[in-house]
Amino acid sequence: MTAGERGAGSILMVGVVASVVALTALALPLYTVLIVRASVSGAADAAALAAADTAVGLAGGVPCDQAALVARSNGADLDSCTADGLIVTVSVSRSIMGLGVVAVATAGPPGTPPD
C-alpha cells in the first residue's frame, strides 16, 4: 500500500453510509403514504359497511350519516356518499404530507350486484 492510498477505505465507508442514509430518507415518506393508504382503504370499507347496514335496517339512522361517523372514527373524512337502494358507495380521504389519499368502497347485501 502506498502513502497515497491511506484512508481510502474510510472515504469509501463515509460514501456508503451517506448513500444508505439518503435512500432511507427518500423511502421513509413513501412507506408512510403507503401505510396511510391502507388505513384510508380500511376506513372506506368500514364506512361503506356501516352505511349498508343502516340502509338494510340492521342499524338505525341515516346511511350517509353513519358512514361519516365511521370514517371520522377511523381518521378519514367522508367526501361523498351515494345510496342506491340498498347499495352504498362512499369515498373517503385523508391528507398526509401534503398529499391527498382517497379510497372508494361499495357495500350492500349479499347477492346484490353493484351497478
N, C-alpha and C positions, 0 to 999 in steps of 0.2 A: 504494500500500500504506500503510495506516495504522499507527500505532505499536502498536496492539493486536494486529495480525496478525503481527508479527515473531516468528520462532521457531516458528510453527505447523507448518511443514514438518518441523522437527526432531522435534516431538512425534509427528507422523504417522509418521515413519520409525521411531521407537522402538516405536510400537504395531505396525507391520508386522513388524519384526524379532522382537518378542516373540511375535507370533502364529505366525510361522514356527518359532521355537524350541519353542513349546508343541506345535504339531502334530507336529513331528519327535519330541519326547519321548513323545508318545502313540503314534505309528506304529511306533517302533523295537521295542518289545516285541511288537507284533503280528507284525511281519515275522520276528522271532526265533522265535516259536512256529510260524509257517508253515514256516520252514526246518527246524526240528526235526521237524515233522510229516512232511515229505518224507523226512528221514533215517530216521525210525522206520518209515515205509512201506517204504523200501528194505530195512531190517533184517528186516522181516516177510517180504518176498518172498524174500530170501536164505535166511532160516531155514527157510521152507516148502520151498524148492527143495532145500536140503541134506537135510532130513528125508525128502523124497520120493525123492531119490537113494539114501538109505540104505534106505528101505522097498523099493525096487525091487531093490536089491542092487548098485548101482553103487559104493557106498561101504560100508565096514564100520562096525559099531557099531549102536547103538540110535537109531531115528529122532529121538525127542524129546531125547535127549542131544546129538545133532548140532545140532538146532535151537537148543538152549540155548547151545551153544558159539558158533555163528554169530551169534546175537542179541547175546551179550556182546561178541563181536569188533566188532560194529557199534554199540556203545554203548547197547544196549537190554536190557531184562530180559524173559525169556520168562514170560508169565503163564499160558498154557495151551497144550497141545499134544494134539491128538487124531488118532490114526492109525486110519483106517477102511480096512483093507486096504492098498491102495497109495496112497490119497489121504490127505494130511496137511493139517490145518488148525492154524495157530498164531496166537496172539495175543501181541503184544509191546508193551511200554510204556516210556516214559521220562518223567521229571519235569523240567520246566523252569519256573522262576519260580513254583513252587507249583502249576503246572497239570500234570495228567497227560495225556500224549499217547499214545493207543492206536491200534494198527493190527492188522488181521487179514488173513491171506493163506492161500490154499489152493493146493496143488500136487499133481500126480500125473502119471502117464504120459500121453502124448498120446492123445487119443481116449477118455479115461475121464471120463464126465460126473460132476460133483460132485453129491452128494445134496441 
